[in-house]
Amino acid sequence: MDYERPNVETIKCVVVGDNAVGKTRLICARACNTTLTQYQLLATHVPTVWAIDQYRVCQEVNEYYTKMLNKVKLVCDAEKSLCVQVLERSRDVVDDVSVSLRLWDTFGDHHKDRRFAYGRSDVVVLCFSIANPNSLYHVKTMWYLEIKHFCPRTPVILVGCQLDLRYADLEAVNRARRPLARPIKPEDILPPERGREVAKELGIPYYETSVFDQFGIKDIFDNAIRAALISRRHLQFWKSHLRRVQKPLLQAPFLPPKAPPPLIKIQDCPCNNQDGPRKLLENPLCADVMFIVQEHFNVFAHKIYLSTSSSKFYDLFQMEISEESQGKVVAERHRREHLMRTLSLDTEEAMAVLSNLSPNSLRASKSDGTLKVMNLNAKHHQNKLSLAFWCKAFRSIHKETVVNPVTGTAAVITVVKMDNSFQLGPFSAVLRFLYTGELNEREMELMKIAQIAEILEVFDLRMMVENITNKEGFMNKEITKAFHVRKANRIKECLAKSSFTDVVFRLDDGTINAHKPLLISSCEWMAALFGGSFKESANNETSDYFYSKLSCMLKKLFCPTEQYAVKELLKASRDGQDIDGEVLNYLEFAQFHNANQLSAWCLHHICTHYNNICAKYRKEIRSKSLAENQEYFEKHRWPPVWYLKEEDHYHRVKKEREKEDVVLNKHLSRRRWCFWSTSPTVA
């Protein structure tokens, strides 16, 4: 050729194989030195380009090559300097022989005519995918026969591509693959001995490669060059520099990287604090108060939420409805009437005076009135306390056994009958504000909501309605923030005084009073505890044993313990201590108590040190491990079984080749000695 240089051997290498086995990726990795992620390799497909075949010094060819790459949108990070890189990487030195490698890419369709590519070829690289058994089957039935038909004397090298799929997570790989691609199954992955058997049957060398791991790329093309040069040496025997060329070398097996250890994460509470109160109002678990609106609508709520959001509700729920308190309320009615009309809710004098009254006294408010007790023969024979003269929002309050609409359990709760002027829609909007501190600007009955807020003394809600009416709704965010701050402080006061508490946690060192609605709205695990079919959902006392009932609570409690155990094991390992025996004990303990994160870490440690642990604790592994663990060990052990087999085969074949080389060198040395030494008979 006119562009060939003296003392440089030009090698034409043709790459053939089925579609989508990785031929073009392999050529790009050799010619362009591209490093791609696994997602790029799986999600994109680079079509074959005939212009990628020849690397010419001619500038016209370089420009044409660049245009073709841009046309097919070849994945490459350095498209601008691609031609220069290709030309530089096309020159190589193998066994002290300067080589200019010309790579030819071909289509994988069986019906295409490839005789032009096979012409004057020096070596053929026959590719198949280790994740596609059909591609290996076509090697024997189609590709090798075609190669021997068009170029019978050309050496062939068999290459197994996509080696990284042998140890990759196939589920993640199938998700990342392009649409309509055939999913890869675990049984489709070919072991190394399958490719080696086919190569032995055809009498050709066998190599494996991975573009993702950048493994085997140089070995393949260097040994392809060696095979081409050896074939040329037989024809051009006068070229002395080709005598130093070795036959294709063995390829060392690829050791896959270790899988990273699993991280021990402390799980956060999945419930959102903002959505919790709203959901609690919609699904009133552990409701302790029921409002009767318009005579036939029942609205369930929780005292702790209403009392900490409105002083009117705080006064209402502080009343004790019992037979003993009824007489005291009537007897003291006249004495308190003057105080009830003159004292204010927020003055210090009022608090000082009311502190001297009995526990059954009502806190004063701006709409103070007298209280009347009526004995009614209701269904449950409970006394009703009339509230018409105390606040026009309420008509009566009493205790009654009511069935919870969510759990279906019956419990004695407070029943408040609202005034008939209160409608269900506006009253529900007021309750949502008391729970969440928010008001929907699209509410249709804002004026009625403002009226109810005025009666119940919910002044924040009244201000929000005024802002919405004046088109200043953006100011409501600050009102909501201030509302939550005041509510949080009131909740702390209720916890300190044990007001409205409905559950007691009994611990080893004492008891803790709490509120079920606050726990339910803040934690889904508490909602499962108090809202499910557990004993604690109906009891007012909860002991430590309830933790053993909820697996989700166990996970929450186990996470810090698992994290601490892993840290201690890693610390001991860094100090040089043997932790393999402790890991085996931890594995059995963690699986028994469903500590999944700790058991996953122990399994990973055992898999990555499987050979050493088996040598020291063979009986312990067999006696303590379950059948599922054995399957996991066989699947995830490192180094994998196929690597150990390949390593044994590599060392065995390497020793055989070394013996053959020793015998061949002795034979050559004898031939040289016989050629130069003079026989005595001849002399």
Phi, psi and omega per residue, in radians:
M1 nan 2.650 -3.032
D2 -1.262 -0.392 -3.105
Y3 -1.699 0.091 3.118
E4 -1.316 2.561 -3.116
R5 -1.899 2.639 3.121
P6 -1.210 2.613 3.131
N7 1.113 0.280 3.066
V8 -2.160 2.107 -3.123
E9 -1.480 2.138 3.107
T10 -1.605 2.142 -3.088
I11 -2.016 2.162 3.038
K12 -1.712 2.033 -3.103
C13 -1.970 2.120 -3.139
V14 -1.831 2.261 -3.125
V15 -1.890 2.105 -3.108
V16 -2.237 2.885 3.123
G17 2.654 3.040 -3.128
D18 -1.118 2.946 3.073
N19 -1.168 2.532 3.017
A20 1.042 0.567 3.043
V21 -1.702 -0.166 3.096
G22 1.899 0.399 -3.116
K23 -1.170 -0.916 -3.080
T24 -1.181 -0.623 3.064
R25 -1.074 -0.713 3.122
L26 -1.111 -0.740 3.129
I27 -1.155 -0.735 3.125
C28 -1.127 -0.661 3.121
A29 -1.129 -0.603 3.117
R30 -1.388 -0.717 -3.034
A31 -1.471 -0.670 -3.020
C32 -1.868 -0.157 -3.109
N33 1.002 0.763 -3.112
T34 -1.445 2.472 3.057
T35 -2.091 1.997 -3.052
L36 -2.027 2.679 3.047
T37 -1.383 2.878 -3.137
Q38 -1.146 -0.577 3.117
Y39 -1.146 -0.715 3.107
Q40 -1.128 -0.643 3.141
L41 -1.202 -0.574 -3.059
L42 -1.586 -0.651 -3.017
A43 -1.481 -0.289 -3.120
T44 -2.121 2.687 3.109
H45 -2.259 2.175 3.140
V46 -1.653 2.027 3.129
P47 -1.277 2.800 -3.125
T48 -1.250 2.398 3.116
V49 -2.146 2.120 -3.138
W50 -1.182 -0.451 -3.132
A51 -1.255 -0.242 3.128
I52 -1.331 -0.119 -2.974
D53 -1.213 -0.871 -3.001
Q54 -1.861 2.409 3.076
Y55 -1.882 1.724 -3.087
R56 -1.764 2.591 3.054
V57 -1.302 -0.384 -3.094
C58 -1.033 2.284 -3.104
Q59 -1.129 -0.589 -3.140
E60 -1.101 -0.717 3.123
V61 -1.174 -0.651 3.113
N62 -1.093 -0.758 3.110
E63 -1.114 -0.720 3.120
Y64 -1.122 -0.678 3.139
Y65 -1.115 -0.735 3.124
T66 -1.110 -0.727 3.118
K67 -1.085 -0.719 -3.134
M68 -1.165 -0.661 3.106
L69 -1.128 -0.728 3.105
N70 -1.170 -0.542 -3.108
K71 -1.182 -0.723 -3.113
V72 -1.619 0.001 3.119
K73 0.988 0.982 3.129
L74 -1.193 2.367 -3.099
V75 -1.336 1.907 3.130
C76 -2.711 2.428 -3.064
D77 -1.413 -0.344 -3.066
A78 -2.226 1.165 -3.101
E79 -1.207 -0.555 -3.061
K80 -1.162 -0.721 -3.124
S81 -1.802 0.455 -3.038
L82 -1.156 -0.763 -3.063
C83 -1.108 -0.717 3.128
V84 -1.119 -0.748 3.122
Q85 -1.099 -0.717 -3.127
V86 -1.083 -0.768 -3.130
L87 -1.141 -0.704 3.131
E88 -1.158 -0.712 -3.104
R89 -1.398 -0.195 3.067
S90 -1.312 -0.336 3.096
R91 -1.642 2.342 -3.093
D92 -2.618 2.850 3.093
V93 -2.187 2.073 -3.123
V94 -2.196 2.080 -3.126
D95 0.941 0.807 3.109
D96 1.103 0.419 3.099
V97 -2.064 2.156 3.102
S98 -1.315 2.288 -3.027
V99 -2.302 2.467 2.955
S100 -1.985 1.919 -3.023
L101 -1.596 2.228 3.081
R102 -1.978 1.978 -3.098
L103 -1.674 2.362 3.111
W104 -2.093 2.108 3.078
D105 -1.661 2.569 -3.097
T106 -2.311 2.829 3.055
F107 -1.328 2.599 -3.136
G108 -1.618 -0.004 3.122
D109 -1.206 2.354 -3.075
H110 -1.216 -0.486 -3.055
H111 -1.527 -0.074 -3.127
K112 -1.298 2.631 3.116
D113 -1.612 2.017 -3.078
R114 -1.976 0.328 -3.085
R115 -1.137 -0.527 3.106
F116 -1.134 -0.661 3.132
A117 -1.244 -0.587 -3.101
Y118 -1.321 -0.315 -3.065
G119 -1.081 2.259 3.096
R120 0.987 0.582 3.101
S121 -1.399 2.537 3.133
D122 -1.726 -0.488 3.122
V123 -2.736 2.600 3.120
V124 -2.130 2.233 3.077
V125 -1.773 1.969 -3.089
L126 -1.718 2.019 -3.015
C127 -1.862 2.596 2.943
F128 -2.560 2.869 -3.141
S129 -1.769 2.327 3.122
I130 -1.251 -0.169 3.076
A131 -1.744 0.145 -3.123
N132 -2.370 1.673 -3.126
P133 -1.064 -0.504 -3.141
N134 -1.132 -0.595 3.131
S135 -1.141 -0.595 3.064
L136 -1.263 -0.607 3.095
Y137 -1.141 -0.659 3.127
H138 -1.239 -0.331 3.084
V139 -1.048 -0.779 -3.120
K140 -1.402 -0.681 -2.992
T141 -1.505 -0.350 -3.036
M142 -2.314 -0.974 -2.954
W143 -1.236 -0.794 -3.108
Y144 -1.132 -0.644 3.100
L145 -1.159 -0.668 3.106
E146 -1.152 -0.707 -3.138
I147 -1.107 -0.804 -3.120
K148 -1.210 -0.356 3.099
H149 -1.319 -0.769 -3.077
F150 -1.557 -0.538 3.139
C151 -2.481 1.408 -3.008
P152 -1.181 -0.455 -3.075
R153 -1.741 0.070 -3.111
T154 -1.448 2.289 3.097
P155 -1.168 2.615 -3.097
V156 -2.194 2.499 3.079
I157 -2.190 2.269 3.116
L158 -1.630 2.289 -3.061
V159 -2.257 2.218 3.016
G160 -1.671 1.969 -3.080
C161 -1.607 2.964 3.097
Q162 1.037 0.831 -3.140
L163 -1.101 -0.506 -3.077
D164 -1.139 -0.360 3.124
L165 -1.249 -0.204 -3.127
R166 -1.241 -0.512 -3.139
Y167 -2.077 0.091 -3.094
A168 -1.403 2.874 3.046
D169 -1.382 1.845 -3.021
L170 -1.166 -0.521 3.099
E171 -1.138 -0.769 3.090
A172 -1.173 -0.620 3.118
V173 -1.128 -0.760 3.141
N174 -1.155 -0.574 3.086
R175 -1.217 -0.558 -3.090
A176 -1.494 -0.234 -3.102
R177 -1.224 2.760 -3.114
R178 -1.150 2.737 -3.122
P179 -1.039 2.637 3.105
L180 1.182 0.126 3.076
A181 -1.366 2.560 -3.120
R182 -1.215 2.217 3.141
P183 -1.173 2.561 -3.131
I184 -1.617 2.229 3.127
K185 -1.791 2.699 3.136
P186 -1.051 -0.576 -3.141
E187 -1.302 -0.198 3.097
D188 -1.378 -0.334 -3.099
I189 -1.234 2.143 -3.094
L190 -1.553 2.333 3.058
P191 -1.289 2.821 -3.105
P192 -1.066 -0.542 -3.090
E193 -1.190 -0.418 3.099
R194 -1.151 -0.831 3.093
G195 -1.151 -0.631 3.141
R196 -1.193 -0.616 3.104
E197 -1.138 -0.743 3.115
V198 -1.135 -0.727 3.123
A199 -1.113 -0.675 3.105
K200 -1.178 -0.643 3.112
E201 -1.149 -0.644 3.130
L202 -1.516 -0.190 3.133
G203 1.299 0.647 -3.113
I204 -2.278 2.703 3.106
P205 -1.245 2.750 -3.065
Y206 -2.257 2.367 3.123
Y207 -2.419 2.796 3.061
E208 -2.220 2.647 -3.078
T209 -2.559 2.758 3.059
S210 -2.493 2.024 3.089
V211 -1.210 -0.585 -3.134
F212 -1.132 -0.755 3.136
D213 -1.603 -0.021 -3.109
Q214 0.976 0.741 -3.126
F215 -1.928 2.362 2.995
G216 1.391 -0.025 -3.091
I217 -1.185 -0.870 3.133
K218 -1.180 -0.660 3.136
D219 -1.064 -0.715 -3.088
I220 -1.118 -0.897 -3.043
F221 -1.334 -0.524 3.044
D222 -1.145 -0.742 3.127
N223 -1.296 -0.505 3.009
A224 -1.130 -0.699 3.073
I225 -1.104 -0.726 3.122
R226 -1.075 -0.754 3.126
A227 -1.097 -0.673 3.128
A228 -1.201 -0.717 -3.131
L229 -1.191 -0.656 3.097
I230 -1.133 -0.724 3.084
S231 -1.110 -0.656 3.115
R232 -1.257 -0.520 -3.127
R233 -1.127 -0.556 3.117
H234 -1.204 -0.545 -3.135
L235 -1.534 -0.702 -3.123
Q236 -1.903 1.231 -3.027
F237 -1.239 -0.239 -3.130
W238 -1.381 -0.198 3.128
K239 -1.410 1.829 -3.043
S240 -1.247 -0.471 -3.080
H241 -1.260 -0.223 3.115
L242 -1.461 -0.108 -3.108
R243 -1.265 -0.382 -3.124
R244 -1.461 -0.040 -3.099
V245 -1.290 2.293 3.113
Q246 -1.548 2.848 3.001
K247 -1.322 2.807 -3.081
P248 -0.884 2.266 -3.072
L249 -1.421 2.894 3.068
L250 -1.348 2.639 3.099
Q251 -1.816 2.198 3.088
A252 -1.194 2.499 -3.118
P253 -1.142 2.683 -3.120
F254 -1.574 2.162 3.092
L255 -1.621 1.978 -3.134
P256 -1.158 2.647 -3.138
P257 -1.192 2.725 3.085
K258 -1.201 2.490 3.041
A259 -1.251 2.416 3.137
P260 -1.143 2.558 3.134
P261 -1.179 2.549 3.107
P262 -1.187 2.503 3.134
L263 -1.544 2.433 3.086
I264 -1.537 1.974 -3.094
K265 -1.913 2.417 3.036
I266 -1.546 2.035 -3.031
Q267 -1.248 2.355 3.072
D268 -1.444 2.796 3.091
C269 -1.183 2.136 -3.064
P270 -1.261 -0.140 -3.062
C271 -1.559 2.375 3.089
N272 -1.500 2.270 -3.091
N273 -1.123 -0.487 -3.140
Q274 -1.337 -0.649 3.139
D275 -1.449 -0.344 -3.092
G276 -1.052 -0.916 3.121
P277 -1.077 -0.661 3.134
R278 -1.124 -0.760 3.118
K279 -1.169 -0.595 3.131
L280 -1.158 -0.655 3.102
L281 -1.186 -0.644 3.125
E282 -1.267 -0.648 3.100
N283 -2.100 1.492 -2.953
P284 -1.301 1.370 3.011
L285 -1.214 2.454 3.094
C286 0.962 0.652 3.098
A287 -1.162 2.396 -3.126
D288 -2.098 0.136 3.070
V289 -2.580 2.497 3.118
M290 -2.275 2.265 3.111
F291 -1.777 2.313 3.063
I292 -1.754 1.953 -3.069
V293 -1.929 2.270 3.103
Q294 0.970 0.644 2.993
E295 1.281 -0.434 -3.046
H296 -2.382 0.038 3.065
F297 -1.767 2.227 3.127
N298 -1.873 2.161 3.139
V299 -2.092 2.101 -3.129
F300 -1.641 2.503 -3.131
A301 -2.637 -2.997 -3.062
H302 -2.287 2.328 -3.059
K303 -1.094 -0.696 -3.043
I304 -1.130 -0.633 3.127
Y305 -1.252 -0.717 -3.103
L306 -1.284 -0.680 -3.079
S307 -1.217 -0.620 3.140
T308 -1.437 -0.102 3.131
S309 -1.893 -0.344 -3.079
S310 -2.524 2.254 3.112
S311 -1.204 -0.490 3.116
K312 -1.131 -0.749 3.089
F313 -1.215 -0.568 3.087
Y314 -1.076 -0.771 3.095
D315 -1.108 -0.677 -3.083
L316 -1.135 -0.801 -3.034
F317 -1.435 -0.158 3.080
Q318 -1.340 -0.238 3.125
M319 -1.246 2.435 3.100
E320 -1.748 2.064 -3.129
I321 -1.688 1.684 3.113
S322 -2.590 2.925 -3.097
E323 -1.189 -0.627 -3.138
E324 -1.205 -0.636 -3.097
S325 -1.320 -0.361 -3.118
Q326 -1.086 -0.808 -3.113
G327 -1.145 -0.691 3.121
K328 -1.117 -0.638 3.139
V329 -1.153 -0.732 3.136
V330 -1.203 -0.713 -3.088
A331 -1.160 -0.616 -3.083
E332 -1.635 0.092 -3.048
R333 -1.069 -0.854 -3.079
H334 -1.200 -0.656 -3.132
R335 -1.168 -0.568 -3.082
R336 -1.584 -0.150 -3.003
E337 -1.068 -0.740 -3.125
H338 -1.177 -0.728 3.118
L339 -1.133 -0.672 -3.102
M340 -1.153 -0.447 -3.104
R341 -1.571 -0.378 -3.012
T342 -1.857 -0.511 -3.061
L343 -1.367 2.592 3.114
S344 -1.793 2.808 -3.064
L345 -1.241 -0.628 -2.952
D346 -1.907 0.230 3.134
T347 -1.607 2.607 -3.139
E348 -1.196 -0.573 3.139
E349 -1.117 -0.683 -3.138
A350 -1.105 -0.738 -3.133
M351 -1.164 -0.606 3.137
A352 -1.185 -0.685 3.132
V353 -1.252 -0.761 -3.089
L354 -1.190 -0.401 3.132
S355 -1.179 -0.401 3.131
N356 -1.491 -0.150 -3.137
L357 -1.418 3.043 -3.140
S358 -1.257 2.833 3.136
P359 -1.097 -0.307 -3.093
N360 -1.578 0.091 -3.101
S361 -1.318 2.646 3.099
L362 -1.577 2.490 2.986
R363 -1.259 2.499 -3.092
A364 -1.323 2.695 3.078
S365 -2.546 3.106 -3.075
K366 -1.243 -0.380 -3.138
S367 -1.891 0.817 -3.052
D368 -1.188 2.547 3.091
G369 -2.686 -2.892 -3.137
T370 -1.731 2.771 -3.122
L371 -1.922 2.465 3.093
K372 -2.225 2.392 3.114
V373 -1.845 2.211 -3.120
M374 -2.073 2.254 3.067
N375 -1.606 1.908 -3.105
L376 -1.973 2.503 3.083
N377 -1.557 1.326 3.138
A378 -1.439 -3.122 -3.094
K379 -1.058 -0.703 -3.100
H380 -1.767 0.155 3.089
H381 0.978 0.812 3.131
Q382 -1.836 2.586 3.110
N383 -1.408 2.390 3.100
K384 -1.876 2.359 3.120
L385 -1.752 2.095 -3.120
S386 -1.328 2.310 -3.118
L387 -2.081 0.249 -3.018
A388 -1.133 -0.624 -3.111
F389 -1.543 -0.191 3.104
W390 -1.511 -0.746 3.110
C391 -2.700 2.278 -3.080
K392 -1.259 -0.115 3.098
A393 -1.323 -0.522 -3.056
F394 -2.001 2.557 3.098
R395 -1.852 -0.765 -3.136
S396 -2.755 2.852 3.111
I397 -2.509 2.426 3.126
H398 -2.816 2.976 3.088
K399 -1.698 2.491 -3.119
E400 -2.738 2.621 3.074
T401 -1.470 2.054 -3.051
V402 -2.254 2.546 3.109
V403 -1.535 2.217 3.114
N404 -1.193 2.281 -3.085
P405 -1.231 -0.299 -3.096
V406 -1.617 -0.943 -3.086
T407 -1.529 -0.395 -3.114
G408 1.352 0.225 3.123
T409 -1.705 2.567 -3.138
A410 -1.595 2.424 3.136
A411 -2.679 2.692 3.104
V412 -1.459 2.067 -3.127
I413 -2.299 2.992 3.115
T414 -1.472 2.297 3.137
V415 -2.008 2.151 -3.134
V416 -2.042 2.191 3.104
K417 -1.690 2.112 -3.084
M418 -1.495 2.824 3.103
D419 -1.153 2.591 -3.096
N420 -1.150 -0.296 3.115
S421 -1.287 -0.288 3.128
F422 -1.402 2.179 3.087
Q423 -1.689 2.740 -3.028
L424 -1.129 -0.809 -3.086
G425 -1.054 -0.983 3.117
P426 -1.087 -0.648 3.132
F427 -1.156 -0.671 3.094
S428 -1.139 -0.637 3.090
A429 -1.125 -0.669 3.093
V430 -1.133 -0.728 3.108
L431 -1.114 -0.681 3.104
R432 -1.087 -0.660 3.089
F433 -1.142 -0.730 -3.140
L434 -1.126 -0.446 3.118
Y435 -1.505 -0.750 -2.984
T436 -1.954 -0.316 -3.080
G437 1.316 0.274 -3.084
E438 -2.155 2.674 3.111
L439 -2.356 2.234 3.125
N440 -1.287 2.178 -3.116
E441 -1.192 -0.278 -3.117
R442 -1.606 0.178 3.104
E443 -1.080 2.372 -3.058
M444 -1.420 -0.520 -3.025
E445 -1.950 1.077 -3.092
L446 -1.181 -0.646 -3.104
M447 -1.174 -0.685 3.085
K448 -1.171 -0.626 3.067
I449 -1.113 -0.680 3.120
A450 -1.162 -0.652 3.117
Q451 -1.123 -0.780 3.119
I452 -1.133 -0.684 3.105
A453 -1.111 -0.627 3.112
E454 -1.177 -0.718 -3.133
I455 -1.181 -0.733 -3.106
L456 -1.493 0.063 3.105
E457 1.050 0.682 3.035
V458 -1.700 1.433 -2.980
F459 -1.262 -0.493 3.089
D460 -1.094 -0.718 3.135
L461 -1.174 -0.665 3.113
R462 -1.111 -0.698 3.107
M463 -1.143 -0.649 3.126
M464 -1.144 -0.666 3.095
V465 -1.131 -0.708 3.110
E466 -1.121 -0.687 3.113
N467 -1.118 -0.728 3.119
I468 -1.141 -0.689 3.118
T469 -1.121 -0.665 3.130
N470 -1.501 0.168 -3.140
K471 1.052 0.682 3.077
E472 -2.159 0.746 -3.092
G473 -1.128 -0.323 3.137
F474 -1.141 -0.349 3.135
M475 -1.356 -0.204 -3.091
N476 -1.236 -0.367 3.133
K477 -1.118 -0.710 3.115
E478 -1.163 -0.637 3.097
I479 -1.121 -0.711 3.123
T480 -1.104 -0.726 3.125
K481 -1.094 -0.806 3.125
A482 -1.119 -0.622 3.110
F483 -1.076 -0.785 -3.129
H484 -1.168 -0.616 3.124
V485 -1.129 -0.823 3.124
R486 -1.121 -0.676 -3.133
K487 -1.150 -0.685 3.121
A488 -1.114 -0.694 3.104
N489 -1.143 -0.673 3.118
R490 -1.190 -0.623 3.089
I491 -1.121 -0.677 3.102
K492 -1.113 -0.697 3.095
E493 -1.120 -0.724 3.116
C494 -1.117 -0.662 3.095
L495 -1.165 -0.682 -3.133
A496 -1.185 -0.645 -3.127
K497 -1.617 -0.035 -3.095
S498 1.024 0.665 3.118
S499 -1.450 2.361 3.100
F500 1.049 0.349 3.113
T501 -1.250 2.472 -3.120
D502 -2.282 0.174 3.097
V503 -2.642 2.503 3.125
V504 -2.185 2.155 3.077
F505 -1.610 2.069 -3.114
R506 -1.701 2.025 -3.129
L507 -1.973 3.107 -3.122
D508 -1.184 -0.584 -3.061
D509 -1.873 0.288 3.099
G510 2.598 -2.861 -3.130
T511 -2.227 2.728 3.112
I512 -2.309 2.169 3.066
N513 -1.516 2.467 -3.081
A514 -2.616 3.131 -3.120
H515 -2.118 2.146 3.136
K516 -1.030 -0.781 -3.126
P517 -1.038 -0.693 3.119
L518 -1.162 -0.685 3.115
L519 -1.175 -0.708 -3.108
I520 -1.158 -0.737 -3.097
S521 -1.312 -0.315 -3.100
S522 -1.741 -0.274 -3.033
C523 -2.629 2.173 3.136
E524 -1.186 -0.493 3.119
W525 -1.195 -0.663 3.046
M526 -1.182 -0.597 3.071
A527 -1.121 -0.663 3.085
A528 -1.186 -0.587 -3.129
L529 -1.224 -0.892 -3.040
F530 -1.551 -0.205 -3.119
G531 -1.886 -0.095 -3.106
G532 -1.669 -2.779 -3.096
S533 -1.626 0.516 -3.133
F534 -1.564 2.816 -3.112
K535 -1.138 -0.587 -3.084
E536 -1.228 -0.330 -3.111
S537 -1.172 -0.400 3.141
A538 -1.929 -0.136 -3.107
N539 -1.664 2.773 3.070
N540 -1.704 -0.124 3.102
E541 -2.154 2.452 -3.112
T542 -2.284 2.230 3.132
S543 -1.733 3.128 -3.089
D544 -1.193 -0.408 -2.996
Y545 -1.188 -0.253 -3.087
F546 -1.179 -0.328 -3.132
Y547 -1.147 -0.454 -3.133
S548 -1.326 -0.080 -3.074
K549 -1.632 -0.459 -3.023
L550 -1.929 2.039 3.118
S551 -1.168 -0.570 3.130
C552 -1.171 -0.635 3.072
M553 -1.207 -0.632 3.104
L554 -1.067 -0.712 3.110
K555 -1.071 -0.749 3.134
K556 -1.096 -0.677 -3.131
L557 -1.371 -0.513 -3.092
F558 -1.320 -0.513 -2.996
C559 -0.987 -0.864 3.085
P560 -1.077 -0.647 3.122
T561 -1.154 -0.749 3.106
E562 -1.093 -0.745 3.140
Q563 -1.099 -0.723 3.130
Y564 -1.154 -0.727 -3.135
A565 -1.105 -0.723 3.134
V566 -1.153 -0.713 3.124
K567 -1.083 -0.725 3.130
E568 -1.151 -0.696 3.110
L569 -1.145 -0.740 3.118
L570 -1.148 -0.661 3.101
K571 -1.115 -0.749 3.106
A572 -1.132 -0.641 3.114
S573 -1.162 -0.685 3.103
R574 -1.169 -0.505 3.104
D575 -1.386 -0.002 3.098
G576 1.606 0.166 3.140
Q577 -1.464 2.672 3.101
D578 -1.499 1.986 -3.080
I579 -1.867 0.084 -3.065
D580 -1.104 -0.740 3.124
G581 -1.140 -0.704 3.107
E582 -1.153 -0.619 3.123
V583 -1.120 -0.683 3.093
L584 -1.088 -0.731 3.105
N585 -1.168 -0.711 3.111
Y586 -1.099 -0.645 -3.125
L587 -1.090 -0.818 3.134
E588 -1.116 -0.732 -3.138
F589 -1.168 -0.734 -3.104
A590 -1.188 -0.716 3.126
Q591 -1.207 -0.546 3.119
F592 -1.207 -0.621 -3.099
H593 -1.774 0.243 3.072
N594 1.048 0.601 3.009
A595 -1.499 1.473 -2.953
N596 -1.156 -0.681 -3.103
Q597 -1.197 -0.706 3.110
L598 -1.192 -0.696 3.111
S599 -1.150 -0.643 3.094
A600 -1.133 -0.689 3.107
W601 -1.157 -0.726 3.122
C602 -1.114 -0.732 3.100
L603 -1.086 -0.691 3.116
H604 -1.131 -0.739 3.126
H605 -1.104 -0.745 -3.140
I606 -1.151 -0.696 -3.129
C607 -1.158 -0.685 -3.117
T608 -1.352 -0.243 3.071
H609 -2.184 0.659 -2.957
Y610 -1.154 -0.759 -3.085
N611 -1.121 -0.771 -3.140
N612 -1.168 -0.707 -3.126
I613 -1.192 -0.683 3.097
C614 -1.111 -0.629 3.141
A615 -1.193 -0.544 -3.087
K616 -1.721 -0.563 -3.031
Y617 -2.276 0.899 -3.114
R618 -1.140 -0.782 -3.126
K619 -1.165 -0.685 -3.129
E620 -1.115 -0.698 -3.135
I621 -1.146 -0.739 -3.132
R622 -1.220 -0.598 -3.068
S623 -1.456 -0.632 -3.058
K624 -1.629 -0.444 -3.041
S625 -1.395 2.480 3.068
L626 -1.465 3.010 3.120
A627 -1.128 -0.628 3.109
E628 -1.129 -0.645 3.107
N629 -1.144 -0.702 3.123
Q630 -1.088 -0.724 3.090
E631 -1.116 -0.681 3.116
Y632 -1.145 -0.716 3.122
F633 -1.081 -0.772 -3.119
E634 -1.155 -0.519 -3.087
K635 -1.488 -0.621 -3.007
H636 -1.997 0.152 -3.123
R637 -1.140 2.606 3.136
W638 -2.317 2.262 -0.072
P639 -1.155 2.622 -3.128
P640 -1.206 2.886 -3.081
V641 -1.125 -0.705 -3.106
W642 -1.124 -0.549 3.102
Y643 -1.218 -0.713 3.120
L644 -1.095 -0.685 3.099
K645 -1.153 -0.729 3.128
E646 -1.148 -0.651 3.124
E647 -1.143 -0.736 3.082
D648 -1.091 -0.759 3.126
H649 -1.110 -0.692 -3.120
Y650 -1.111 -0.829 -3.130
H651 -1.164 -0.628 -3.139
R652 -1.179 -0.797 3.129
V653 -1.182 -0.600 3.124
K654 -1.124 -0.711 3.096
K655 -1.145 -0.694 3.108
E656 -1.114 -0.686 3.114
R657 -1.179 -0.657 3.104
E658 -1.103 -0.698 3.086
K659 -1.127 -0.732 3.114
E660 -1.107 -0.673 3.115
D661 -1.152 -0.664 3.113
V662 -1.119 -0.780 3.122
V663 -1.120 -0.720 -3.133
L664 -1.158 -0.689 3.109
N665 -1.139 -0.679 3.084
K666 -1.107 -0.728 -3.129
H667 -1.143 -0.719 3.122
L668 -1.163 -0.665 3.129
S669 -1.147 -0.621 3.094
R670 -1.177 -0.717 3.130
R671 -1.108 -0.706 3.105
R672 -1.141 -0.692 -3.138
W673 -1.148 -0.738 3.121
C674 -1.162 -0.548 -3.099
F675 -1.284 -0.662 -3.060
W676 -1.596 -0.491 -3.106
S677 -1.384 2.578 -3.114
T678 -1.690 2.279 -3.129
S679 -1.290 2.468 3.123
P680 -1.110 -0.531 -3.128
T681 -1.181 -0.712 3.140
V682 -1.159 -0.684 3.140
A683 -1.113 nan nan
